[in-house]
Amino acid sequence: MEQTSTRQVYANAWMTVREDGIRRADGTEGVYGVVDKPTYALVVPRDDDGRLHLVEQYRYPVGGRRWEFPAGTAPDRAEADPAELAVRELVEETGLAAAHMTLLGTLDCAPGMSSQRGHVYLATGLTAGPPRREHSEQDMRAAWFTPAGFEAMVRRGELTDAQSLAAWALLALHDARG
């Protein structure tokens, strides 16, 4: 597939939307709408007892509160080193500092419509401190969950965040490797 044109149709501090003209391999032309967002880091905080630390906040696009692993991007659509971003997001959203950060894998957020890519880290050796939440995160709550509790929330449809579920799968693969 070949890009034949591009134009930005919308931008704000968190994303841009562009419309690309494309030419397929058979020569037919089409249009793609693409949401461009910067790279994000998602952190799976796990304590020595195997519990997982999640955050819950109101997610406007789906009209409700959602539990998820801490995650985020750099401000103003800036690109940042994913490892540094993971450290920052963990402290910002949970107040936790990690002695060890292990890269579990990479995720494409929604490859049919977005260029955004995420990097998933396992945070261990945790030390508690005060969260440093952004103003828009003031309604955020945080709690510890056992793996069984996490899975029960998934089964009940209480934890539906796709990136968190994919991170759970990456964590399971990591643990299976030993």
C-alpha positions in Angstrom: 0.0 0.0 0.0 1.3 3.4 -0.9 0.4 6.8 0.7 -0.5 9.3 -2.0 -1.5 12.3 0.1 -1.9 13.3 3.7 -3.6 16.2 5.6 -4.1 16.9 9.2 -7.8 17.3 10.0 -7.7 17.8 13.8 -5.1 18.3 16.6 -5.1 18.8 20.3 -2.5 18.3 23.1 -3.0 14.5 23.1 -3.5 13.5 19.5 -3.8 14.4 15.9 -6.1 13.0 13.3 -5.0 12.8 9.7 -6.6 11.7 6.4 -4.3 9.8 4.1 -5.0 9.0 0.5 -3.7 5.6 -0.4 -3.2 3.4 -3.5 -3.6 -0.4 -3.0 -1.5 -3.0 -4.7 -4.2 -3.4 -7.4 -4.1 0.3 -8.2 -7.4 1.3 -6.6 -7.4 4.3 -4.4 -8.9 4.8 -1.0 -8.8 6.9 2.2 -7.6 6.1 5.7 -8.4 8.1 8.8 -5.5 7.8 11.3 -5.3 8.8 14.9 -1.7 9.6 15.8 -0.8 9.5 19.5 2.6 9.3 21.0 4.1 6.2 22.4 2.8 5.1 25.8 4.1 3.0 28.6 1.9 0.7 30.7 3.1 -0.6 34.0 2.1 -3.8 35.8 3.0 -3.2 39.4 3.4 -6.5 41.3 4.3 -6.8 45.0 6.3 -9.6 46.7 3.0 -11.3 47.5 2.0 -11.4 43.8 -0.7 -8.7 44.1 -1.3 -6.3 41.3 -1.8 -2.5 41.7 -4.5 -1.0 39.4 -6.0 2.4 39.0 -9.6 3.4 38.3 -10.7 6.6 36.6 -13.6 8.0 34.6 -13.1 7.4 30.9 -15.2 9.9 29.0 -15.3 8.1 25.6 -17.0 5.1 27.2 -19.0 7.0 29.7 -17.8 5.2 32.8 -15.1 4.4 35.3 -12.6 1.7 34.3 -10.0 -0.3 36.2 -6.7 -0.6 34.4 -2.9 -0.8 34.9 -1.2 2.6 35.2 -0.3 4.0 31.8 0.3 7.2 29.9 2.1 9.3 27.4 4.4 12.3 27.5 2.7 15.7 27.6 1.9 17.7 24.4 2.3 14.7 22.1 6.0 14.5 22.8 7.9 11.3 22.2 9.7 10.0 25.3 11.9 7.0 26.1 9.4 4.3 27.1 11.4 3.1 30.1 11.6 6.6 31.5 7.9 7.1 30.8 7.1 3.9 32.7 8.9 5.1 35.8 7.2 8.5 35.6 3.7 7.1 35.1 4.0 4.6 37.9 5.0 7.3 40.4 2.5 9.8 39.0 -0.6 7.6 39.2 0.2 5.3 42.1 3.0 6.9 44.2 5.0 3.6 43.8 8.7 3.5 42.9 10.1 0.3 41.5 13.5 -1.2 42.1 13.2 -3.2 38.9 11.4 -2.5 35.6 11.3 -5.5 33.2 10.1 -5.0 29.6 7.3 -7.5 28.9 6.5 -6.6 25.4 5.1 -4.1 22.9 1.5 -3.5 21.9 -0.1 -1.7 19.0 -3.1 0.1 20.6 -5.6 -0.1 17.7 -3.7 -0.8 14.5 -6.7 -0.5 12.3 -7.1 3.2 13.1 -4.2 4.4 15.2 -0.4 4.6 14.9 0.0 4.5 18.7 2.3 1.9 20.2 2.8 0.9 23.8 5.5 -0.7 25.8 4.6 -2.9 28.8 6.7 -3.1 31.9 6.6 -5.3 35.0 7.4 -3.2 38.1 8.8 -5.1 41.2 10.6 -4.2 44.4 8.0 -1.5 45.1 8.2 1.3 47.6 5.1 3.3 48.4 5.0 7.1 48.3 2.4 9.8 47.5 1.0 9.9 44.0 1.8 12.9 41.8 -1.4 12.9 39.7 -2.1 15.4 37.0 -5.1 17.7 37.5 -7.2 15.6 35.1 -6.4 12.5 37.2 -7.7 13.8 40.5 -10.7 11.4 40.5 -8.4 8.4 40.1 -8.5 5.6 42.7 -6.0 2.9 43.2 -6.1 -0.5 44.8 -4.3 -3.8 45.1 -5.8 -7.0 43.7 -4.8 -10.7 43.9 -4.4 -12.4 40.5 -7.6 -14.3 41.3 -9.4 -11.1 42.0 -8.1 -9.6 38.7 -9.3 -12.6 36.8 -12.7 -12.4 38.5 -13.1 -8.8 37.5 -12.3 -9.7 33.9 -14.9 -12.6 34.0 -17.6 -10.2 35.4 -16.9 -7.6 32.7 -15.6 -5.1 35.3 -12.1 -4.9 33.8 -12.4 -4.4 30.0 -9.4 -2.2 29.2 -7.8 -3.9 26.1 -4.3 -2.7 26.9 -4.5 -4.0 30.5 -5.8 -7.4 29.3 -3.0 -7.6 26.7 -0.5 -6.7 29.4 -1.9 -9.5 31.6 -1.3 -11.9 28.7 2.3 -10.7 28.4 2.8 -11.1 32.1 1.5 -14.7 31.9 4.0 -15.4 29.1 6.8 -13.9 31.1 5.9 -16.0 34.2 5.6 -19.1 32.1 9.2 -18.6 30.8 10.4 -18.5 34.4 
